[in-house]
Amino acid sequence: MPTARSLVLVALLPVFAGCQMFNSKPVDNTAGLSRLQGELVTDNGQLIFQPCVGQQRYVISDGATTTLVQDATDMPDKPGKLFADIRGSFVSAKTPDSTGEVKLQQVYRLERSSSACNDPNFKQQTVHANGNAPAWEVQAGGKGLVLIREGQQDLALPYVEEQVGDGRFYLSTEANNQHIELWVAPQRCTDSANGSVQHLAAELRVNGQVQRGCGYFGGARND
């Protein structure tokens, strides 16, 4: 009996090891980083980030995978302030009248807007997507999604989210015999109508008909 019991324990060791592996906590890639929204201005040849809230200013320093300095230079010169939604490591200035620095990790969007800092829906949204020709927009949050399409009535609907790997996912819902899906992938996307840069590529599919556009994570999503 002791020999049999030992064999059972040895056989279970790989199972326990597997449980420990799957129960280990995932690496938090956002540790020590902050996400802020604000205005971009140029000062003495440097790109400066001024958050929507507060007076501190930060010199932009691009990371290995960001090109915000060049993107800001290339943005179409249209009305509106240059708005940016970014994540990075913010280092405040040592004195009140000097400028801090932010080392970027992620750019969620860059656009011309004079109202983005005061968007009342941003904090409740998990995903926002939009496209053109004809214009469409999806605002998704914890209470459901709103589908806005040019020439059609707005739809407010519940939805389910499914992950498909590599950071891709889709939202799906049914309404009035219509099957609606929003497919999202982590890919740089430029809006053809206004030149804004967003960090997600999006596809709106309604009964199999596809319209492409861009998207970004709202304030309720911390990816």
mmCIF file of the C-alpha atoms, coordinates in Angstrom:
data_MODEL
# 
_entry.id   MODEL 
# 
loop_
_atom_site.group_PDB 
_atom_site.id 
_atom_site.type_symbol 
_atom_site.label_atom_id 
_atom_site.label_alt_id 
_atom_site.label_comp_id 
_atom_site.label_asym_id 
_atom_site.label_entity_id 
_atom_site.label_seq_id 
_atom_site.pdbx_PDB_ins_code 
_atom_site.Cartn_x 
_atom_site.Cartn_y 
_atom_site.Cartn_z 
_atom_site.occupancy 
_atom_site.B_iso_or_equiv 
_atom_site.pdbx_formal_charge 
_atom_site.auth_seq_id 
_atom_site.auth_comp_id 
_atom_site.auth_asym_id 
_atom_site.auth_atom_id 
_atom_site.pdbx_PDB_model_num 
ATOM 1   C CA . MET A 1 1   ? 0.000   0.000  0.000   1.00 0.00 ? 1   MET A CA 1 
ATOM 2   C CA . PRO A 1 2   ? 2.740   2.546  0.783   1.00 0.00 ? 2   PRO A CA 1 
ATOM 3   C CA . THR A 1 3   ? 4.235   1.926  -2.661  1.00 0.00 ? 3   THR A CA 1 
ATOM 4   C CA . ALA A 1 4   ? 0.879   2.449  -4.394  1.00 0.00 ? 4   ALA A CA 1 
ATOM 5   C CA . ARG A 1 5   ? 0.232   5.622  -2.422  1.00 0.00 ? 5   ARG A CA 1 
ATOM 6   C CA . SER A 1 6   ? 3.641   6.988  -3.444  1.00 0.00 ? 6   SER A CA 1 
ATOM 7   C CA . LEU A 1 7   ? 2.906   6.273  -7.095  1.00 0.00 ? 7   LEU A CA 1 
ATOM 8   C CA . VAL A 1 8   ? -0.364  8.209  -6.857  1.00 0.00 ? 8   VAL A CA 1 
ATOM 9   C CA . LEU A 1 9   ? 1.389   11.223 -5.332  1.00 0.00 ? 9   LEU A CA 1 
ATOM 10  C CA . VAL A 1 10  ? 4.050   11.179 -8.045  1.00 0.00 ? 10  VAL A CA 1 
ATOM 11  C CA . ALA A 1 11  ? 1.359   11.004 -10.728 1.00 0.00 ? 11  ALA A CA 1 
ATOM 12  C CA . LEU A 1 12  ? -0.402  14.049 -9.274  1.00 0.00 ? 12  LEU A CA 1 
ATOM 13  C CA . LEU A 1 13  ? 2.707   16.227 -9.137  1.00 0.00 ? 13  LEU A CA 1 
ATOM 14  C CA . PRO A 1 14  ? 2.393   17.435 -12.779 1.00 0.00 ? 14  PRO A CA 1 
ATOM 15  C CA . VAL A 1 15  ? -1.250  18.348 -12.101 1.00 0.00 ? 15  VAL A CA 1 
ATOM 16  C CA . PHE A 1 16  ? -0.317  20.451 -9.071  1.00 0.00 ? 16  PHE A CA 1 
ATOM 17  C CA . ALA A 1 17  ? 2.499   22.077 -11.034 1.00 0.00 ? 17  ALA A CA 1 
ATOM 18  C CA . GLY A 1 18  ? 0.044   22.925 -13.794 1.00 0.00 ? 18  GLY A CA 1 
ATOM 19  C CA . CYS A 1 19  ? -2.374  24.471 -11.301 1.00 0.00 ? 19  CYS A CA 1 
ATOM 20  C CA . GLN A 1 20  ? 0.389   26.661 -9.899  1.00 0.00 ? 20  GLN A CA 1 
ATOM 21  C CA . MET A 1 21  ? 1.323   27.770 -13.414 1.00 0.00 ? 21  MET A CA 1 
ATOM 22  C CA . PHE A 1 22  ? -2.239  28.740 -14.388 1.00 0.00 ? 22  PHE A CA 1 
ATOM 23  C CA . ASN A 1 23  ? -2.928  30.452 -11.051 1.00 0.00 ? 23  ASN A CA 1 
ATOM 24  C CA . SER A 1 24  ? 0.123   32.672 -11.296 1.00 0.00 ? 24  SER A CA 1 
ATOM 25  C CA . LYS A 1 25  ? -0.715  36.346 -11.746 1.00 0.00 ? 25  LYS A CA 1 
ATOM 26  C CA . PRO A 1 26  ? -0.248  37.820 -15.254 1.00 0.00 ? 26  PRO A CA 1 
ATOM 27  C CA . VAL A 1 27  ? 2.393   40.470 -15.769 1.00 0.00 ? 27  VAL A CA 1 
ATOM 28  C CA . ASP A 1 28  ? 0.958   43.982 -15.426 1.00 0.00 ? 28  ASP A CA 1 
ATOM 29  C CA . ASN A 1 29  ? 2.337   45.938 -18.374 1.00 0.00 ? 29  ASN A CA 1 
ATOM 30  C CA . THR A 1 30  ? 0.811   49.182 -17.069 1.00 0.00 ? 30  THR A CA 1 
ATOM 31  C CA . ALA A 1 31  ? 2.494   49.185 -13.651 1.00 0.00 ? 31  ALA A CA 1 
ATOM 32  C CA . GLY A 1 32  ? 3.979   52.585 -12.875 1.00 0.00 ? 32  GLY A CA 1 
ATOM 33  C CA . LEU A 1 33  ? 2.315   54.168 -15.902 1.00 0.00 ? 33  LEU A CA 1 
ATOM 34  C CA . SER A 1 34  ? -0.530  56.684 -16.091 1.00 0.00 ? 34  SER A CA 1 
ATOM 35  C CA . ARG A 1 35  ? -3.104  57.440 -18.764 1.00 0.00 ? 35  ARG A CA 1 
ATOM 36  C CA . LEU A 1 36  ? -3.966  61.106 -19.293 1.00 0.00 ? 36  LEU A CA 1 
ATOM 37  C CA . GLN A 1 37  ? -5.770  63.232 -21.847 1.00 0.00 ? 37  GLN A CA 1 
ATOM 38  C CA . GLY A 1 38  ? -4.760  66.753 -22.784 1.00 0.00 ? 38  GLY A CA 1 
ATOM 39  C CA . GLU A 1 39  ? -3.603  69.327 -25.305 1.00 0.00 ? 39  GLU A CA 1 
ATOM 40  C CA . LEU A 1 40  ? -0.389  69.309 -27.319 1.00 0.00 ? 40  LEU A CA 1 
ATOM 41  C CA . VAL A 1 41  ? 1.510   72.522 -28.054 1.00 0.00 ? 41  VAL A CA 1 
ATOM 42  C CA . THR A 1 42  ? 4.943   73.282 -29.484 1.00 0.00 ? 42  THR A CA 1 
ATOM 43  C CA . ASP A 1 43  ? 7.340   75.348 -27.397 1.00 0.00 ? 43  ASP A CA 1 
ATOM 44  C CA . ASN A 1 44  ? 10.967  76.072 -28.362 1.00 0.00 ? 44  ASN A CA 1 
ATOM 45  C CA . GLY A 1 45  ? 10.974  73.171 -30.784 1.00 0.00 ? 45  GLY A CA 1 
ATOM 46  C CA . GLN A 1 46  ? 9.644   70.698 -28.226 1.00 0.00 ? 46  GLN A CA 1 
ATOM 47  C CA . LEU A 1 47  ? 6.244   68.992 -28.168 1.00 0.00 ? 47  LEU A CA 1 
ATOM 48  C CA . ILE A 1 48  ? 4.566   69.755 -24.847 1.00 0.00 ? 48  ILE A CA 1 
ATOM 49  C CA . PHE A 1 49  ? 1.650   67.872 -23.258 1.00 0.00 ? 49  PHE A CA 1 
ATOM 50  C CA . GLN A 1 50  ? -0.745  69.866 -21.040 1.00 0.00 ? 50  GLN A CA 1 
ATOM 51  C CA . PRO A 1 51  ? -3.246  67.563 -19.232 1.00 0.00 ? 51  PRO A CA 1 
ATOM 52  C CA . CYS A 1 52  ? -6.934  68.453 -19.266 1.00 0.00 ? 52  CYS A CA 1 
ATOM 53  C CA . VAL A 1 53  ? -6.772  68.808 -15.466 1.00 0.00 ? 53  VAL A CA 1 
ATOM 54  C CA . GLY A 1 54  ? -3.937  70.621 -13.697 1.00 0.00 ? 54  GLY A CA 1 
ATOM 55  C CA . GLN A 1 55  ? -1.210  73.061 -14.686 1.00 0.00 ? 55  GLN A CA 1 
ATOM 56  C CA . GLN A 1 56  ? 1.805   70.757 -14.967 1.00 0.00 ? 56  GLN A CA 1 
ATOM 57  C CA . ARG A 1 57  ? 3.345   70.499 -18.443 1.00 0.00 ? 57  ARG A CA 1 
ATOM 58  C CA . TYR A 1 58  ? 5.369   67.588 -19.845 1.00 0.00 ? 58  TYR A CA 1 
ATOM 59  C CA . VAL A 1 59  ? 7.870   67.348 -22.680 1.00 0.00 ? 59  VAL A CA 1 
ATOM 60  C CA . ILE A 1 60  ? 6.913   64.434 -24.950 1.00 0.00 ? 60  ILE A CA 1 
ATOM 61  C CA . SER A 1 61  ? 9.514   61.690 -25.344 1.00 0.00 ? 61  SER A CA 1 
ATOM 62  C CA . ASP A 1 62  ? 8.463   58.926 -27.755 1.00 0.00 ? 62  ASP A CA 1 
ATOM 63  C CA . GLY A 1 63  ? 8.925   55.310 -26.751 1.00 0.00 ? 63  GLY A CA 1 
ATOM 64  C CA . ALA A 1 64  ? 10.157  52.475 -28.942 1.00 0.00 ? 64  ALA A CA 1 
ATOM 65  C CA . THR A 1 65  ? 6.730   51.936 -30.519 1.00 0.00 ? 65  THR A CA 1 
ATOM 66  C CA . THR A 1 66  ? 5.267   55.468 -30.572 1.00 0.00 ? 66  THR A CA 1 
ATOM 67  C CA . THR A 1 67  ? 5.622   58.274 -33.127 1.00 0.00 ? 67  THR A CA 1 
ATOM 68  C CA . LEU A 1 68  ? 3.570   61.026 -31.517 1.00 0.00 ? 68  LEU A CA 1 
ATOM 69  C CA . VAL A 1 69  ? 6.074   63.808 -32.233 1.00 0.00 ? 69  VAL A CA 1 
ATOM 70  C CA . GLN A 1 70  ? 6.024   63.078 -35.969 1.00 0.00 ? 70  GLN A CA 1 
ATOM 71  C CA . ASP A 1 71  ? 2.272   62.402 -36.014 1.00 0.00 ? 71  ASP A CA 1 
ATOM 72  C CA . ALA A 1 72  ? 1.585   65.766 -34.393 1.00 0.00 ? 72  ALA A CA 1 
ATOM 73  C CA . THR A 1 73  ? 3.722   67.456 -37.043 1.00 0.00 ? 73  THR A CA 1 
ATOM 74  C CA . ASP A 1 74  ? 1.839   65.663 -39.818 1.00 0.00 ? 74  ASP A CA 1 
ATOM 75  C CA . MET A 1 75  ? -1.670  66.359 -38.485 1.00 0.00 ? 75  MET A CA 1 
ATOM 76  C CA . PRO A 1 76  ? -3.828  68.412 -40.888 1.00 0.00 ? 76  PRO A CA 1 
ATOM 77  C CA . ASP A 1 77  ? -3.930  72.085 -39.940 1.00 0.00 ? 77  ASP A CA 1 
ATOM 78  C CA . LYS A 1 78  ? -7.640  72.364 -39.180 1.00 0.00 ? 78  LYS A CA 1 
ATOM 79  C CA . PRO A 1 79  ? -9.631  74.281 -36.545 1.00 0.00 ? 79  PRO A CA 1 
ATOM 80  C CA . GLY A 1 80  ? -9.449  72.959 -33.016 1.00 0.00 ? 80  GLY A CA 1 
ATOM 81  C CA . LYS A 1 81  ? -6.785  72.217 -30.445 1.00 0.00 ? 81  LYS A CA 1 
ATOM 82  C CA . LEU A 1 82  ? -4.469  69.253 -30.871 1.00 0.00 ? 82  LEU A CA 1 
ATOM 83  C CA . PHE A 1 83  ? -5.821  66.663 -28.415 1.00 0.00 ? 83  PHE A CA 1 
ATOM 84  C CA . ALA A 1 84  ? -3.962  63.540 -27.296 1.00 0.00 ? 84  ALA A CA 1 
ATOM 85  C CA . ASP A 1 85  ? -4.920  60.551 -25.164 1.00 0.00 ? 85  ASP A CA 1 
ATOM 86  C CA . ILE A 1 86  ? -1.714  58.853 -23.988 1.00 0.00 ? 86  ILE A CA 1 
ATOM 87  C CA . ARG A 1 87  ? -0.205  56.407 -21.500 1.00 0.00 ? 87  ARG A CA 1 
ATOM 88  C CA . GLY A 1 88  ? 3.323   56.699 -20.221 1.00 0.00 ? 88  GLY A CA 1 
ATOM 89  C CA . SER A 1 89  ? 5.720   57.348 -17.376 1.00 0.00 ? 89  SER A CA 1 
ATOM 90  C CA . PHE A 1 90  ? 5.182   60.906 -16.136 1.00 0.00 ? 90  PHE A CA 1 
ATOM 91  C CA . VAL A 1 91  ? 7.957   62.649 -14.244 1.00 0.00 ? 91  VAL A CA 1 
ATOM 92  C CA . SER A 1 92  ? 6.886   65.949 -12.717 1.00 0.00 ? 92  SER A CA 1 
ATOM 93  C CA . ALA A 1 93  ? 9.116   69.012 -12.747 1.00 0.00 ? 93  ALA A CA 1 
ATOM 94  C CA . LYS A 1 94  ? 11.221  69.719 -9.672  1.00 0.00 ? 94  LYS A CA 1 
ATOM 95  C CA . THR A 1 95  ? 10.118  73.348 -9.541  1.00 0.00 ? 95  THR A CA 1 
ATOM 96  C CA . PRO A 1 96  ? 6.625   74.785 -10.170 1.00 0.00 ? 96  PRO A CA 1 
ATOM 97  C CA . ASP A 1 97  ? 7.656   76.946 -13.122 1.00 0.00 ? 97  ASP A CA 1 
ATOM 98  C CA . SER A 1 98  ? 9.569   74.239 -15.024 1.00 0.00 ? 98  SER A CA 1 
ATOM 99  C CA . THR A 1 99  ? 8.456   71.416 -17.329 1.00 0.00 ? 99  THR A CA 1 
ATOM 100 C CA . GLY A 1 100 ? 8.317   67.709 -16.546 1.00 0.00 ? 100 GLY A CA 1 
ATOM 101 C CA . GLU A 1 101 ? 8.736   64.813 -18.971 1.00 0.00 ? 101 GLU A CA 1 
ATOM 102 C CA . VAL A 1 102 ? 6.602   61.917 -20.167 1.00 0.00 ? 102 VAL A CA 1 
ATOM 103 C CA . LYS A 1 103 ? 8.072   58.784 -21.735 1.00 0.00 ? 103 LYS A CA 1 
ATOM 104 C CA . LEU A 1 104 ? 5.324   57.358 -23.925 1.00 0.00 ? 104 LEU A CA 1 
ATOM 105 C CA . GLN A 1 105 ? 4.216   53.753 -23.975 1.00 0.00 ? 105 GLN A CA 1 
ATOM 106 C CA . GLN A 1 106 ? 0.862   54.018 -25.789 1.00 0.00 ? 106 GLN A CA 1 
ATOM 107 C CA . VAL A 1 107 ? -0.965  56.613 -27.880 1.00 0.00 ? 107 VAL A CA 1 
ATOM 108 C CA . TYR A 1 108 ? -4.712  55.957 -27.859 1.00 0.00 ? 108 TYR A CA 1 
ATOM 109 C CA . ARG A 1 109 ? -5.654  58.824 -30.160 1.00 0.00 ? 109 ARG A CA 1 
ATOM 110 C CA . LEU A 1 110 ? -4.493  62.110 -31.613 1.00 0.00 ? 110 LEU A CA 1 
ATOM 111 C CA . GLU A 1 111 ? -7.038  64.484 -33.124 1.00 0.00 ? 111 GLU A CA 1 
ATOM 112 C CA . ARG A 1 112 ? -8.117  68.067 -33.650 1.00 0.00 ? 112 ARG A CA 1 
ATOM 113 C CA . SER A 1 113 ? -10.771 68.884 -31.062 1.00 0.00 ? 113 SER A CA 1 
ATOM 114 C CA . SER A 1 114 ? -11.753 71.744 -28.794 1.00 0.00 ? 114 SER A CA 1 
ATOM 115 C CA . SER A 1 115 ? -14.210 69.654 -26.751 1.00 0.00 ? 115 SER A CA 1 
ATOM 116 C CA . ALA A 1 116 ? -12.520 66.253 -26.182 1.00 0.00 ? 116 ALA A CA 1 
ATOM 117 C CA . CYS A 1 117 ? -11.313 67.266 -22.709 1.00 0.00 ? 117 CYS A CA 1 
ATOM 118 C CA . ASN A 1 118 ? -14.943 67.846 -21.713 1.00 0.00 ? 118 ASN A CA 1 
ATOM 119 C CA . ASP A 1 119 ? -16.460 64.734 -23.302 1.00 0.00 ? 119 ASP A CA 1 
ATOM 120 C CA . PRO A 1 120 ? -19.134 63.625 -20.789 1.00 0.00 ? 120 PRO A CA 1 
ATOM 121 C CA . ASN A 1 121 ? -19.254 60.057 -22.166 1.00 0.00 ? 121 ASN A CA 1 
ATOM 122 C CA . PHE A 1 122 ? -15.541 59.243 -22.183 1.00 0.00 ? 122 PHE A CA 1 
ATOM 123 C CA . LYS A 1 123 ? -15.250 57.893 -18.620 1.00 0.00 ? 123 LYS A CA 1 
ATOM 124 C CA . GLN A 1 124 ? -18.218 55.541 -19.091 1.00 0.00 ? 124 GLN A CA 1 
ATOM 125 C CA . GLN A 1 125 ? -17.071 54.138 -22.429 1.00 0.00 ? 125 GLN A CA 1 
ATOM 126 C CA . THR A 1 126 ? -15.071 50.937 -22.857 1.00 0.00 ? 126 THR A CA 1 
ATOM 127 C CA . VAL A 1 127 ? -14.748 51.182 -26.641 1.00 0.00 ? 127 VAL A CA 1 
ATOM 128 C CA . HIS A 1 128 ? -15.479 53.913 -29.165 1.00 0.00 ? 128 HIS A CA 1 
ATOM 129 C CA . ALA A 1 129 ? -15.356 53.342 -32.923 1.00 0.00 ? 129 ALA A CA 1 
ATOM 130 C CA . ASN A 1 130 ? -16.357 55.317 -35.989 1.00 0.00 ? 130 ASN A CA 1 
ATOM 131 C CA . GLY A 1 131 ? -16.137 55.299 -39.759 1.00 0.00 ? 131 GLY A CA 1 
ATOM 132 C CA . ASN A 1 132 ? -17.174 57.164 -42.873 1.00 0.00 ? 132 ASN A CA 1 
ATOM 133 C CA . ALA A 1 133 ? -19.052 56.921 -46.180 1.00 0.00 ? 133 ALA A CA 1 
ATOM 134 C CA . PRO A 1 134 ? -21.679 56.694 -44.784 1.00 0.00 ? 134 PRO A CA 1 
ATOM 135 C CA . ALA A 1 135 ? -20.812 57.922 -41.303 1.00 0.00 ? 135 ALA A CA 1 
ATOM 136 C CA . TRP A 1 136 ? -21.257 55.532 -38.371 1.00 0.00 ? 136 TRP A CA 1 
ATOM 137 C CA . GLU A 1 137 ? -20.307 55.472 -34.694 1.00 0.00 ? 137 GLU A CA 1 
ATOM 138 C CA . VAL A 1 138 ? -20.397 52.919 -31.883 1.00 0.00 ? 138 VAL A CA 1 
ATOM 139 C CA . GLN A 1 139 ? -20.195 53.879 -28.209 1.00 0.00 ? 139 GLN A CA 1 
ATOM 140 C CA . ALA A 1 140 ? -19.912 50.836 -25.929 1.00 0.00 ? 140 ALA A CA 1 
ATOM 141 C CA . GLY A 1 141 ? -19.954 50.803 -22.138 1.00 0.00 ? 141 GLY A CA 1 
ATOM 142 C CA . GLY A 1 142 ? -21.018 48.812 -19.125 1.00 0.00 ? 142 GLY A CA 1 
ATOM 143 C CA . LYS A 1 143 ? -24.716 49.459 -19.753 1.00 0.00 ? 143 LYS A CA 1 
ATOM 144 C CA . GLY A 1 144 ? -24.742 48.514 -23.452 1.00 0.00 ? 144 GLY A CA 1 
ATOM 145 C CA . LEU A 1 145 ? -23.818 50.054 -26.766 1.00 0.00 ? 145 LEU A CA 1 
ATOM 146 C CA . VAL A 1 146 ? -25.219 52.820 -28.925 1.00 0.00 ? 146 VAL A CA 1 
ATOM 147 C CA . LEU A 1 147 ? -25.047 52.487 -32.707 1.00 0.00 ? 147 LEU A CA 1 
ATOM 148 C CA . ILE A 1 148 ? -25.341 55.754 -34.636 1.00 0.00 ? 148 ILE A CA 1 
ATOM 149 C CA . ARG A 1 149 ? -25.602 55.641 -38.433 1.00 0.00 ? 149 ARG A CA 1 
ATOM 150 C CA . GLU A 1 150 ? -26.121 58.394 -40.953 1.00 0.00 ? 150 GLU A CA 1 
ATOM 151 C CA . GLY A 1 151 ? -29.739 58.504 -42.112 1.00 0.00 ? 151 GLY A CA 1 
ATOM 152 C CA . GLN A 1 152 ? -30.936 55.860 -39.628 1.00 0.00 ? 152 GLN A CA 1 
ATOM 153 C CA . GLN A 1 153 ? -32.425 55.823 -36.151 1.00 0.00 ? 153 GLN A CA 1 
ATOM 154 C CA . ASP A 1 154 ? -29.963 55.427 -33.283 1.00 0.00 ? 154 ASP A CA 1 
ATOM 155 C CA . LEU A 1 155 ? -30.001 52.001 -31.585 1.00 0.00 ? 155 LEU A CA 1 
ATOM 156 C CA . ALA A 1 156 ? -29.258 51.393 -27.881 1.00 0.00 ? 156 ALA A CA 1 
ATOM 157 C CA . LEU A 1 157 ? -28.611 47.672 -27.344 1.00 0.00 ? 157 LEU A CA 1 
ATOM 158 C CA . PRO A 1 158 ? -27.141 45.121 -24.937 1.00 0.00 ? 158 PRO A CA 1 
ATOM 159 C CA . TYR A 1 159 ? -24.126 43.201 -26.241 1.00 0.00 ? 159 TYR A CA 1 
ATOM 160 C CA . VAL A 1 160 ? -21.665 40.433 -25.488 1.00 0.00 ? 160 VAL A CA 1 
ATOM 161 C CA . GLU A 1 161 ? -17.889 40.626 -25.943 1.00 0.00 ? 161 GLU A CA 1 
ATOM 162 C CA . GLU A 1 162 ? -15.758 37.754 -27.242 1.00 0.00 ? 162 GLU A CA 1 
ATOM 163 C CA . GLN A 1 163 ? -11.946 37.639 -27.256 1.00 0.00 ? 163 GLN A CA 1 
ATOM 164 C CA . VAL A 1 164 ? -10.308 36.066 -30.330 1.00 0.00 ? 164 VAL A CA 1 
ATOM 165 C CA . GLY A 1 165 ? -6.609  36.322 -29.408 1.00 0.00 ? 165 GLY A CA 1 
ATOM 166 C CA . ASP A 1 166 ? -3.703  38.701 -30.059 1.00 0.00 ? 166 ASP A CA 1 
ATOM 167 C CA . GLY A 1 167 ? -5.645  41.550 -28.471 1.00 0.00 ? 167 GLY A CA 1 
ATOM 168 C CA . ARG A 1 168 ? -8.514  41.224 -30.951 1.00 0.00 ? 168 ARG A CA 1 
ATOM 169 C CA . PHE A 1 169 ? -12.136 41.019 -29.854 1.00 0.00 ? 169 PHE A CA 1 
ATOM 170 C CA . TYR A 1 170 ? -15.645 41.676 -31.088 1.00 0.00 ? 170 TYR A CA 1 
ATOM 171 C CA . LEU A 1 171 ? -18.938 42.929 -29.697 1.00 0.00 ? 171 LEU A CA 1 
ATOM 172 C CA . SER A 1 172 ? -22.134 41.349 -30.978 1.00 0.00 ? 172 SER A CA 1 
ATOM 173 C CA . THR A 1 173 ? -25.854 42.014 -30.583 1.00 0.00 ? 173 THR A CA 1 
ATOM 174 C CA . GLU A 1 174 ? -29.220 41.379 -32.253 1.00 0.00 ? 174 GLU A CA 1 
ATOM 175 C CA . ALA A 1 175 ? -31.863 44.017 -32.996 1.00 0.00 ? 175 ALA A CA 1 
ATOM 176 C CA . ASN A 1 176 ? -34.944 44.097 -35.250 1.00 0.00 ? 176 ASN A CA 1 
ATOM 177 C CA . ASN A 1 177 ? -33.798 40.958 -37.095 1.00 0.00 ? 177 ASN A CA 1 
ATOM 178 C CA . GLN A 1 178 ? -30.375 42.536 -37.643 1.00 0.00 ? 178 GLN A CA 1 
ATOM 179 C CA . HIS A 1 179 ? -27.148 40.841 -36.558 1.00 0.00 ? 179 HIS A CA 1 
ATOM 180 C CA . ILE A 1 180 ? -24.664 43.548 -35.536 1.00 0.00 ? 180 ILE A CA 1 
ATOM 181 C CA . GLU A 1 181 ? -20.971 43.020 -34.784 1.00 0.00 ? 181 GLU A CA 1 
ATOM 182 C CA . LEU A 1 182 ? -18.078 45.376 -34.064 1.00 0.00 ? 182 LEU A CA 1 
ATOM 183 C CA . TRP A 1 183 ? -14.694 43.729 -34.687 1.00 0.00 ? 183 TRP A CA 1 
ATOM 184 C CA . VAL A 1 184 ? -11.667 45.424 -33.144 1.00 0.00 ? 184 VAL A CA 1 
ATOM 185 C CA . ALA A 1 185 ? -7.916  44.823 -33.553 1.00 0.00 ? 185 ALA A CA 1 
ATOM 186 C CA . PRO A 1 186 ? -4.886  46.587 -31.992 1.00 0.00 ? 186 PRO A CA 1 
ATOM 187 C CA . GLN A 1 187 ? -3.604  48.351 -35.086 1.00 0.00 ? 187 GLN A CA 1 
ATOM 188 C CA . ARG A 1 188 ? -2.743  51.951 -35.869 1.00 0.00 ? 188 ARG A CA 1 
ATOM 189 C CA . CYS A 1 189 ? -5.576  53.543 -37.840 1.00 0.00 ? 189 CYS A CA 1 
ATOM 190 C CA . THR A 1 190 ? -5.941  56.936 -39.506 1.00 0.00 ? 190 THR A CA 1 
ATOM 191 C CA . ASP A 1 191 ? -9.393  58.443 -40.020 1.00 0.00 ? 191 ASP A CA 1 
ATOM 192 C CA . SER A 1 192 ? -9.789  59.295 -43.700 1.00 0.00 ? 192 SER A CA 1 
ATOM 193 C CA . ALA A 1 193 ? -12.146 62.199 -42.962 1.00 0.00 ? 193 ALA A CA 1 
ATOM 194 C CA . ASN A 1 194 ? -10.216 64.233 -40.401 1.00 0.00 ? 194 ASN A CA 1 
ATOM 195 C CA . GLY A 1 195 ? -6.731  62.709 -40.220 1.00 0.00 ? 195 GLY A CA 1 
ATOM 196 C CA . SER A 1 196 ? -7.044  61.642 -36.566 1.00 0.00 ? 196 SER A CA 1 
ATOM 197 C CA . VAL A 1 197 ? -4.815  58.765 -35.434 1.00 0.00 ? 197 VAL A CA 1 
ATOM 198 C CA . GLN A 1 198 ? -6.305  56.007 -33.260 1.00 0.00 ? 198 GLN A CA 1 
ATOM 199 C CA . HIS A 1 199 ? -4.801  52.820 -31.857 1.00 0.00 ? 199 HIS A CA 1 
ATOM 200 C CA . LEU A 1 200 ? -7.508  50.381 -33.003 1.00 0.00 ? 200 LEU A CA 1 
ATOM 201 C CA . ALA A 1 201 ? -8.764  49.255 -36.398 1.00 0.00 ? 201 ALA A CA 1 
ATOM 202 C CA . ALA A 1 202 ? -12.505 48.572 -36.393 1.00 0.00 ? 202 ALA A CA 1 
ATOM 203 C CA . GLU A 1 203 ? -15.080 46.894 -38.623 1.00 0.00 ? 203 GLU A CA 1 
ATOM 204 C CA . LEU A 1 204 ? -18.824 47.346 -38.245 1.00 0.00 ? 204 LEU A CA 1 
ATOM 205 C CA . ARG A 1 205 ? -20.722 44.364 -39.632 1.00 0.00 ? 205 ARG A CA 1 
ATOM 206 C CA . VAL A 1 206 ? -24.499 44.577 -40.028 1.00 0.00 ? 206 VAL A CA 1 
ATOM 207 C CA . ASN A 1 207 ? -26.072 41.476 -41.588 1.00 0.00 ? 207 ASN A CA 1 
ATOM 208 C CA . GLY A 1 208 ? -22.751 40.683 -43.232 1.00 0.00 ? 208 GLY A CA 1 
ATOM 209 C CA . GLN A 1 209 ? -22.199 44.137 -44.725 1.00 0.00 ? 209 GLN A CA 1 
ATOM 210 C CA . VAL A 1 210 ? -18.844 45.558 -43.632 1.00 0.00 ? 210 VAL A CA 1 
ATOM 211 C CA . GLN A 1 211 ? -17.847 49.181 -42.969 1.00 0.00 ? 211 GLN A CA 1 
ATOM 212 C CA . ARG A 1 212 ? -14.312 49.899 -41.809 1.00 0.00 ? 212 ARG A CA 1 
ATOM 213 C CA . GLY A 1 213 ? -13.132 52.554 -39.409 1.00 0.00 ? 213 GLY A CA 1 
ATOM 214 C CA . CYS A 1 214 ? -10.969 53.332 -36.378 1.00 0.00 ? 214 CYS A CA 1 
ATOM 215 C CA . GLY A 1 215 ? -11.415 53.070 -32.629 1.00 0.00 ? 215 GLY A CA 1 
ATOM 216 C CA . TYR A 1 216 ? -9.959  53.627 -29.175 1.00 0.00 ? 216 TYR A CA 1 
ATOM 217 C CA . PHE A 1 217 ? -10.494 52.446 -25.596 1.00 0.00 ? 217 PHE A CA 1 
ATOM 218 C CA . GLY A 1 218 ? -12.644 54.697 -23.445 1.00 0.00 ? 218 GLY A CA 1 
ATOM 219 C CA . GLY A 1 219 ? -11.849 55.705 -19.890 1.00 0.00 ? 219 GLY A CA 1 
ATOM 220 C CA . ALA A 1 220 ? -13.634 52.651 -18.463 1.00 0.00 ? 220 ALA A CA 1 
ATOM 221 C CA . ARG A 1 221 ? -11.131 50.257 -20.033 1.00 0.00 ? 221 ARG A CA 1 
ATOM 222 C CA . ASN A 1 222 ? -7.579  50.023 -18.718 1.00 0.00 ? 222 ASN A CA 1 
ATOM 223 C CA . ASP A 1 223 ? -5.917  47.958 -21.479 1.00 0.00 ? 223 ASP A CA 1 
# 
